[in-house]
């Protein structure tokens, strides 16, 4: 029976070698991953056309809500799409795209799109944050989300408990994130945000927010952004979600210049966020930034103002990634399409978590080393 004992010994040895190799590989992957925090910013309905081509010449006119076209052209017009987009969003193109990756330029063989079929906000935010479209989510009504988002999913884990927060300009964001059920802050719209300890800056933001209204249910982007900044500095969350909305509101209002200005402002907010986290211990070189919209829009001269099922091209979006684990491949060209449903799993993967939720899209492999 010696031969049998030798065979058993060899098999056990192989088993432990294989098992040890797998454990080693897992530990090595964990050790090489640098991301410990994710900041996820969305801006509602910002077109891929403007992100990749810059200001649209067909819309730089009075009929499209540009009171002084000559002044607007001086601000935003350049001779090439590359120069125009850099003028519109300098941080996105000067830092995120150069040091990270950006998808969605259909002119260059890169597509990013929603899969929910509705092409408007609640379905888009739900797909983005849960990883799967839900045909039952077919309106923008402020109804608590029945689906568990990646924010809630992470907050249930000991490593992230109490380290997740969401802030939004649109009041429905609090219902979509469903922080009340999930047990994490989810502040949106004109609701005051209370924090312990309160800061003078946050108290002032709360006051100004309720005194400054243009749209029902949608605050100016500055209010959720600077509320989130106060929370970031005071509470140091590991996952911070910020949803901004002026790009969508000004587009619906047919005011292209204000739409461009809001896109430029969002870009400036990204710069502020990135510079802030790179100055903070625990965040510097350990934070990944994700940036994407909830849906796209139509074309000039009038379709750009709208989106939804009646505007099929509004399914096309874009997405950008920047962080210590993202290879600097820049603007992706001639690559397989990516979908909105992949964002949730990608966010989780940056944090070393496998978002193996039934129906959810798989993480985008290329954005992580």
C-alpha positions in Angstrom: 0.0 0.0 0.0 3.1 2.2 0.0 2.3 3.4 -3.5 -1.2 4.4 -2.4 0.2 6.4 0.6 2.6 8.1 -1.7 -0.2 9.0 -4.1 -2.3 10.4 -1.3 0.7 12.4 0.0 1.4 13.8 -3.4 -2.2 14.8 -3.9 -2.4 16.5 -0.5 0.8 18.3 -1.2 -0.5 19.6 -4.5 -3.8 20.6 -2.8 -2.0 22.6 -0.2 0.4 24.1 -2.7 -2.6 25.2 -4.9 -4.5 26.5 -2.0 -1.5 28.4 -0.7 -1.0 29.8 -4.2 -4.6 31.0 -4.3 -4.3 32.6 -0.9 -1.1 34.2 -1.9 -2.6 35.6 -5.1 -5.5 36.9 -3.1 -3.2 38.6 -0.6 -1.1 40.0 -3.3 -4.1 41.5 -5.0 -5.2 43.0 -1.8 -1.8 44.4 -1.1 -1.4 45.9 -4.6 -4.8 47.6 -4.5 -4.3 51.2 -3.3 -7.9 52.5 -3.4 -9.4 52.8 0.1 -12.0 55.4 -0.7 -14.3 56.2 -3.6 -15.9 59.6 -4.5 -18.6 59.2 -7.1 -20.0 62.3 -8.8 -22.9 62.3 -11.3 -24.2 65.3 -13.3 -27.6 65.0 -14.7 -28.1 64.7 -18.4 -24.8 66.1 -19.6 -24.5 65.1 -23.3 -21.6 63.0 -24.6 -21.5 65.3 -27.6 -20.5 68.3 -25.4 -18.1 66.3 -23.2 -16.1 65.0 -26.2 -16.7 67.7 -28.8 -17.0 70.8 -26.6 -19.5 73.6 -27.2 -21.9 72.8 -30.1 -21.6 75.4 -32.9 -25.3 74.7 -33.8 -26.3 75.9 -30.4 -24.2 79.0 -29.9 -27.0 81.3 -30.9 -29.8 83.4 -29.4 -32.4 80.8 -30.4 -30.7 78.3 -28.1 -30.5 80.5 -25.1 -27.2 82.2 -25.7 -27.9 86.0 -25.2 -24.5 87.1 -26.5 -23.2 84.6 -29.0 -20.0 86.5 -29.6 -19.1 86.5 -25.9 -20.0 82.8 -25.6 -17.9 81.9 -28.6 -14.9 83.7 -27.1 -15.4 81.7 -23.9 -16.0 78.3 -25.3 -15.2 78.1 -29.1 -11.9 76.7 -30.3 -10.9 75.4 -33.7 -10.8 71.7 -32.8 -13.1 69.4 -30.7 -10.1 68.6 -28.5 -9.4 72.3 -27.8 -13.1 73.0 -27.3 -13.7 70.2 -24.8 -10.6 71.2 -22.9 -11.9 74.8 -22.7 -15.3 73.6 -21.4 -14.0 71.0 -18.9 -10.3 71.6 -18.2 -10.0 69.3 -15.2 -11.8 66.4 -16.9 -9.5 66.6 -19.9 -6.4 68.0 -18.3 -6.3 65.6 -15.3 -9.0 62.8 -15.3 -8.6 61.8 -19.0 -4.8 62.1 -19.0 -4.1 60.3 -15.7 -7.1 58.0 -15.8 -9.6 56.8 -18.4 -12.8 58.1 -20.1 -15.3 56.2 -22.2 -18.2 57.2 -24.4 -16.8 59.1 -27.5 -18.9 57.5 -30.2 -16.8 59.4 -32.8 -13.9 57.3 -31.7 -15.5 53.8 -31.5 -16.2 54.0 -27.8 -19.8 53.6 -26.6 -21.3 53.8 -23.1 -25.1 53.5 -22.7 -28.0 52.9 -20.3 -29.8 49.6 -20.5 -33.1 50.5 -18.8 -34.8 51.7 -22.0 -36.4 54.7 -20.3 -33.5 57.2 -20.7 -34.6 59.4 -17.9 -33.5 60.1 -14.3 -34.9 57.7 -11.7 -34.4 54.6 -13.9 -30.9 55.9 -14.7 -29.8 56.5 -11.1 -31.3 53.2 -10.1 -29.4 51.3 -12.8 -26.2 53.1 -12.0 -26.4 52.5 -8.2 -27.9 49.0 -8.2 -26.2 47.6 -11.3 -29.4 46.5 -12.9 -32.3 48.1 -14.8 -35.7 47.6 -13.2 -38.8 47.9 -15.4 -40.9 48.8 -12.4 -38.9 52.0 -12.0 -40.8 53.9 -14.7 -41.3 57.4 -13.3 -39.5 60.2 -11.5 -41.9 60.0 -8.5 -40.3 60.4 -5.1 -40.8 56.9 -4.0 -38.3 55.1 -1.8 -36.2 52.7 -3.9 -37.2 49.1 -3.4 -33.9 48.1 -4.7 -30.7 48.0 -2.7 -28.0 50.3 -4.1 -24.3 49.6 -3.9 -24.2 52.4 -1.3 -26.5 50.5 1.0 -24.8 47.2 0.2 -21.4 48.6 1.2 -22.8 50.2 4.3 -24.0 46.8 5.5 -20.4 45.6 5.6 -18.4 46.2 8.8 -15.5 47.9 7.0 -17.9 50.6 5.6 -20.5 50.9 8.3 -21.0 54.5 9.0 -18.6 55.4 6.2 -21.1 56.0 3.4 -22.9 59.2 2.5 -25.0 60.6 -0.4 -25.8 64.2 -1.3 -28.0 65.4 -4.2 -29.4 68.5 -5.8 -32.6 66.7 -6.9 -34.8 65.9 -3.9 -35.6 62.5 -5.3 -32.0 61.4 -4.8 -32.7 60.8 -1.1 -35.4 58.4 -2.1 -33.3 56.7 -4.8 -30.4 56.1 -2.4 -32.9 55.2 0.4 -30.5 56.1 3.2 -33.3 55.9 5.7 -33.6 52.2 5.1 -29.9 51.8 4.5 -28.7 53.6 7.6 -26.5 56.3 6.1 -26.9 60.0 5.4 -28.8 60.8 2.1 -29.5 64.5 1.9 -31.0 66.1 -1.2 -33.1 68.9 -2.5 -33.9 71.7 -0.1 -33.8 69.6 3.0 -31.4 71.0 5.7 -28.6 68.7 6.6 -27.8 68.3 10.3 -24.4 67.1 11.4 -22.7 66.7 14.8 -20.8 68.8 15.3 -22.4 71.4 13.1 -20.1 73.9 11.4 -20.9 77.6 10.7 -20.4 76.9 7.0 -23.0 74.1 7.0 -25.5 76.2 8.9 -25.1 79.0 6.3 -25.5 76.5 3.5 -28.8 75.2 5.1 -30.1 78.8 5.4 -29.2 79.9 1.8 -30.5 76.7 0.3 -34.1 77.3 1.4 -33.9 81.0 0.5 -32.6 80.4 -3.0 -35.1 78.5 -5.2 -35.6 78.4 -9.0 -36.9 74.9 -9.6 -39.3 72.9 -7.4 -37.4 70.0 -5.9 -34.0 70.9 -7.3 -31.5 73.0 -5.5 -28.5 74.7 -7.2 -25.5 72.4 -7.4 -23.5 74.5 -5.0 -25.6 73.5 -2.1 -25.2 69.7 -2.2 -21.6 70.1 -3.3 -20.4 72.3 -0.4 -22.6 70.3 2.0 -20.7 67.2 0.8 -17.4 69.0 1.2 -18.2 69.9 4.8 -19.2 66.2 5.5 -16.0 65.0 3.8 -13.7 67.1 5.9 -15.6 66.4 9.2 -16.6 62.7 8.9 -14.1 61.3 6.4 -16.4 58.8 4.6 -14.9 56.0 2.6 -17.7 56.2 0.0 -19.1 59.7 -0.9 -21.8 60.0 -3.6 -22.7 63.5 -5.0 -25.4 64.0 -7.6 -25.6 67.4 -9.4 -28.5 68.6 -11.5 -28.1 72.0 -13.1 -26.9 70.6 -16.5 -30.3 68.9 -16.9 -32.4 71.8 -15.7 -30.8 74.4 -17.9 -31.1 72.1 -20.9 -34.8 71.5 -20.3 -35.2 75.3 -20.0 -33.5 75.7 -23.4 -30.6 77.8 -22.1 -27.5 76.4 -23.7 -25.1 79.0 -22.2 -26.2 78.3 -18.7 -26.0 74.6 -19.5 -22.4 75.1 -20.5 -21.7 77.2 -17.4 -23.0 74.5 -15.2 -20.9 71.9 -16.9 -17.8 74.1 -16.4 -18.8 74.5 -12.7 -19.1 70.8 -12.2 -15.7 70.4 -13.7 -14.4 73.0 -11.2 -16.1 71.0 -8.4 -14.2 67.9 -9.5 -11.0 69.8 -9.3 -11.8 71.1 -5.8 -12.7 67.6 -4.7 -9.5 66.0 -6.1 -7.2 68.7 -4.7 -8.9 68.4 -1.3 -8.6 64.6 -1.0 -5.0 64.8 -2.3 -4.2 67.1 0.7 -5.8 64.8 3.3 -4.0 61.9 5.1 -5.8 58.7 4.4 -7.1 60.0 1.1 -4.0 61.1 -0.8 -3.1 58.4 -3.3 -5.8 56.1 -1.8 -8.9 57.6 -3.5 -10.6 56.9 -6.8 -12.9 59.4 -8.5 -15.8 58.2 -10.8 -17.7 60.7 -12.9 -20.8 59.9 -15.2 -24.3 61.2 -16.0 -27.7 59.4 -15.5 -28.7 59.7 -19.2 -27.9 61.5 -22.4 -29.8 64.0 -24.6 -30.8 64.6 -28.2 -29.1 66.6 -30.9 -29.3 70.2 -32.0 -31.3 72.3 -32.8 -34.1 71.2 -30.4 -33.5 67.6 -29.4 -30.7 68.6 -27.0 -33.3 69.9 -24.6 -34.9 66.6 -24.0 -34.3 62.9 -23.4 -36.4 59.7 -22.8 -37.8 57.0 -24.9 -38.9 59.5 -27.5 -35.3 60.5 -27.9 -33.5 57.1 -28.6 -30.0 58.6 -28.7 -30.4 59.9 -25.2 -29.4 56.4 -24.0 -25.8 57.2 -24.8 -23.7 58.4 -21.8 -20.0 58.6 -20.9 -17.9 57.7 -17.8 -14.5 58.7 -16.4 -12.3 57.1 -13.8 -9.2 58.5 -12.0 -7.3 57.0 -9.1 -4.2 55.0 -8.0 -5.5 51.7 -9.4 -6.6 53.0 -12.8 -4.1 52.6 -15.7 -3.6 55.9 -17.4 -5.0 54.8 -20.8 -6.7 58.2 -21.4 -9.5 58.5 -23.9 -10.6 55.0 -24.9 -10.9 54.4 -28.6 -12.2 51.4 -30.5 -13.0 49.4 -27.4 -16.0 47.2 -26.4 -19.0 49.1 -25.2 -19.5 49.7 -21.5 -22.9 50.1 -19.8 -24.4 52.0 -17.0 -25.2 48.7 -15.3 -21.5 48.1 -14.8 -20.8 51.1 -12.6 -22.0 49.7 -9.3 -19.8 46.6 -9.5 -16.9 48.7 -10.7 -17.2 51.0 -7.7 -17.2 48.0 -5.4 -14.3 46.4 -7.1 -12.1 49.5 -6.5 -12.7 48.9 -2.8 -11.8 45.2 -3.1 -15.4 44.0 -2.9 -17.2 41.6 -5.3 -20.6 43.0 -6.1 -22.0 39.6 -7.0 -25.6 40.7 -7.0 -28.0 38.8 -9.3 -28.7 40.7 -12.5 -26.0 43.3 -11.9 -23.5 44.2 -14.6 -19.9 43.0 -14.2 -17.1 45.4 -13.2 -15.2 47.1 -16.0 -11.9 45.3 -16.0 -9.8 47.8 -17.9 -10.2 50.6 -15.3 -8.4 48.6 -12.6 -4.8 47.2 -12.7 
